[in-house]
Amino acid sequence: MPDFSPTQYAVPFFVIAVLIEMVWSRLRAPDAYEPMDTLVSLCLGLGSTAAGALFGGFALYVFIAAYEYRLFDFGAEWWSVWWAWPLCFVLDDLKYYWVHRAGHRIRWMWAAHVNHHSSQHYNLSTALRQTWTGSFTFGILFALPLILLGFHPAMIAIAGGFNLIYQFWIHTEAIDRMPRWFEAVMNTPSHHRVHHATNPRYLDRNYAGVFIIWDKMFGTFEAERTDEPIRYGIIKQLGSFNLIWSVFHEWIGMVGDIVQSPWRHKLSYLLREPGWSHDGSRETSDTIRARWIARRSSTNPVADRNPIAADHEAA
């Protein structure tokens, strides 16, 4: 089978789409783009491509080695097994949901993923903010079950490429809502705006790549509301357009916490959720949301009995 990377063919589309959205923003939403912020996004995208070329070989080696122990064999011409492609795409998206969720709940993985969320703007260029350091986390382990089921590493890579292409267009405020049937099944700009929000209601929600059904199945779905403007970025905003700082700030903070913490807590700063501290001096997304719910309940008793009814009452 010839080498095929779907993302490389999509690059011209990405560029054209960003330019079109820039024109739209000048006319309809002047604050959607900020020049320095966009430049950082572009540099992060280029750096991610270079990092993938430099360090992607390790993942490939692991996948090829694991493929030798596959439980099922699709044959020498595995690419011609038509039904394996849609099955691989769906299972790869399920894998993406869990690796993405882990990327928000395990600090070591968050250190690699945080730069994707570091912009306080939400536009198509934000989609280009990809990790430089993802190869240094254990995210590749999430793909091993697919390898062992018999899906060839190249098939998984191609499915992942199309998954990444799909996610590009949902990084925009130019599209409000899609038809209801589409919003019910697929990830959309509305759903993904929630994921990039720092509002307590929206923290750590909507991890989906292509199919939003995973969030609905596993209890992490939150719908976008028209009565609550979204605040983008991260809890502690960078406050800088320094490219190197945007890539490594969380790694630096994590290493500093490990060095300064007592021995019995060092591993926790690596594997616990972002914001966790052994002395309770910081807040995680769970504690922020709990405090927000408690505040709402104290001012609106309906919220304590039925949060959904309270939201309708407030709307």
Salt bridges, closest charged atoms under 4 A:
ASP37 OD1 - ARG129 NH2 2.97
ASP73 OD2 - ARG70 NH2 3.25
ASP92 OD1 - LYS95 NZ 3.23
GLU183 OE1 - HIS191 NE2 3.08
ASP204 OD1 - HIS104 ND1 3.36
ASP204 OD2 - ARG105 NH1 2.98
GLU224 OE1 - ARG177 NE 3.59
GLU224 OE2 - ARG193 NE 2.98
ASP227 OD2 - ARG225 NH2 2.51
GLU228 OE1 - ARG201 NE 2.58
GLU250 OE2 - ARG107 NE 2.70
ASP257 OD2 - ARG107 NH1 2.69
ASP257 OD2 - ARG282 NH1 2.75
GLU273 OE1 - ARG272 NE 3.30
GLU283 OE1 - ARG291 NH2 2.73
ASP286 OD2 - ARG105 NH2 2.62
ASP286 OD1 - ARG289 NH1 3.78
ASP311 OD2 - ARG201 NH1 3.02
ASP311 OD2 - ARG225 NH1 3.60
ASP311 OD1 - ARG296 NH2 2.77
